Amino acid sequence: MPKDRPALDQFDLSILRALSVDGRMSVTELARRIGLSKSPTQARLKRMEAEGVITGYRALIDPRRIDAAHVAFVEVKLSDTREAALEAFGAAIRQVPEIEECHLIAGAFDYLLKVRSRDITGYRRVLAEYISELPHVMSTSTHVVMEAVKETGDQAVM
């Protein structure tokens, strides 16, 4: 097993599964659900936090309630893919709040972006004013989401 990947047993995986559904669960409730007492559950939780298995806790927000229900995935091709160009693109991407995710891709295009906006008009503004103006962007192709079947927060822990 690689050094940077801690060994996780079935109790650890049970903790991760439970917290991925409800990150605000008390340690007492977590211990009850996984079948351990509170002290060993808390020790496992702290160990996984210290080892970087658990990197944080966050609120899951309903995008419809904050006018961000429109989702588009954008394929981006760059004119330059040398390291300096990738770094410049990455730094600029981090400054656009509507871009929820950005992934470097091996394939027919260079990056895949997940963009949230109020509606198609809002997306069009983000595309024209921000995405198209990012460093080294040569072309984009947009895929509009009709329905989210599974999103972050719904992931399964092995």
C-alpha positions in Angstrom: 0.0 0.0 0.0 1.4 3.5 -0.9 2.8 5.5 2.0 0.4 8.4 1.4 -2.7 6.2 1.5 -3.6 5.1 5.1 -5.0 1.7 5.8 -8.7 2.0 6.4 -10.7 -0.9 7.9 -14.5 -1.4 7.8 -15.1 0.8 10.8 -13.2 3.7 9.1 -15.2 3.2 5.9 -18.4 3.1 7.9 -17.5 6.5 9.5 -16.7 8.0 6.1 -20.0 6.7 4.6 -22.0 8.1 7.5 -20.3 11.5 7.5 -20.6 11.8 3.7 -24.4 11.8 4.2 -24.4 13.9 7.4 -21.2 15.7 8.3 -22.8 17.4 11.4 -23.6 14.1 13.0 -22.5 14.0 16.7 -19.8 11.5 17.6 -22.2 9.8 19.9 -24.7 9.2 17.0 -21.8 8.2 14.7 -20.5 5.7 17.2 -24.0 4.2 17.6 -24.4 3.8 13.8 -21.1 2.1 13.3 -21.3 -0.1 16.3 -18.3 1.2 18.4 -18.2 3.2 21.6 -17.7 6.9 21.6 -14.0 7.0 22.5 -12.6 4.7 19.7 -15.0 6.4 17.2 -13.6 9.8 18.2 -10.0 8.5 18.0 -10.6 7.1 14.5 -12.2 10.4 13.4 -9.3 12.4 14.7 -6.7 10.0 13.1 -8.5 10.3 9.7 -8.5 14.1 10.0 -4.8 14.1 10.9 -3.9 11.8 8.0 -5.8 13.9 5.6 -8.5 11.3 4.8 -11.1 13.8 6.0 -10.1 17.1 4.7 -13.0 19.2 6.0 -16.7 19.7 6.6 -19.0 21.9 4.6 -22.6 22.9 4.1 -24.4 21.5 1.0 -26.4 24.4 -0.4 -29.5 24.0 -2.6 -28.4 25.9 -5.7 -32.1 26.7 -6.6 -32.3 28.8 -3.3 -29.3 31.0 -4.3 -30.1 31.5 -8.0 -27.5 29.1 -9.2 -29.6 26.2 -10.5 -28.4 26.4 -14.2 -25.5 24.1 -14.8 -23.3 23.9 -17.9 -20.2 21.8 -18.5 -17.7 23.5 -20.8 -15.0 21.8 -22.7 -12.0 24.1 -23.1 -9.2 23.8 -25.6 -6.1 25.9 -25.0 -3.8 27.3 -27.6 -0.8 26.5 -25.4 -0.4 23.6 -23.0 3.1 24.2 -21.7 3.3 24.3 -17.9 3.4 28.1 -17.7 0.1 28.3 -19.7 -1.6 25.7 -17.6 -0.6 27.6 -14.4 -1.8 30.9 -15.8 -5.1 29.3 -16.8 -5.5 27.6 -13.4 -4.8 30.8 -11.5 -7.4 32.8 -13.6 -10.0 30.0 -13.2 -9.8 30.3 -9.4 -11.0 34.0 -9.7 -14.3 33.2 -11.4 -16.9 32.2 -8.7 -19.4 30.8 -11.2 -16.8 28.1 -12.1 -17.6 25.5 -9.5 -15.1 22.8 -10.8 -12.2 22.7 -13.2 -10.5 19.5 -14.3 -7.5 19.0 -16.5 -8.5 16.3 -19.0 -6.5 13.8 -21.1 -8.4 13.6 -24.4 -9.9 15.7 -27.2 -9.9 18.9 -25.1 -7.8 20.3 -22.2 -10.2 21.3 -19.4 -13.7 20.4 -18.3 -15.4 23.2 -16.3 -18.6 22.9 -14.3 -20.3 26.3 -14.3 -23.3 27.4 -12.2 -25.4 30.4 -13.0 -28.9 31.7 -12.6 -30.1 30.9 -16.1 -28.9 30.6 -19.7 -28.5 34.4 -20.0 -26.3 34.4 -16.9 -24.2 31.5 -18.3 -23.8 33.3 -21.6 -22.4 36.4 -19.7 -20.0 34.2 -17.8 -18.9 32.5 -21.1 -18.4 35.8 -22.9 -16.9 37.9 -20.1 -14.8 35.4 -18.2 -14.3 32.0 -19.8 -13.5 33.2 -23.3 -11.1 35.8 -21.8 -9.1 33.3 -19.8 -5.5 32.9 -20.7 -4.8 30.7 -23.8 -8.4 29.8 -24.5 -8.6 28.7 -28.1 -12.2 27.3 -28.1 -15.0 26.1 -25.9 -17.9 23.8 -26.3 -20.9 23.9 -23.9 -23.1 21.1 -22.7 -26.2 22.3 -20.7 -27.4 20.1 -17.9 -31.1 19.2 -18.0 -31.2 17.3 -14.7 -28.7 16.4 -12.0 -29.0 12.7 -11.3 -26.1 12.5 -8.9 -23.8 15.3 -7.6 -21.2 15.9 -4.9 -22.5 14.8 -1.5 -24.0 11.8 -3.0 -20.7 9.9 -3.5 -20.3 6.4 -2.3 -17.4 5.4 0.0 -16.1 2.0 -0.8 
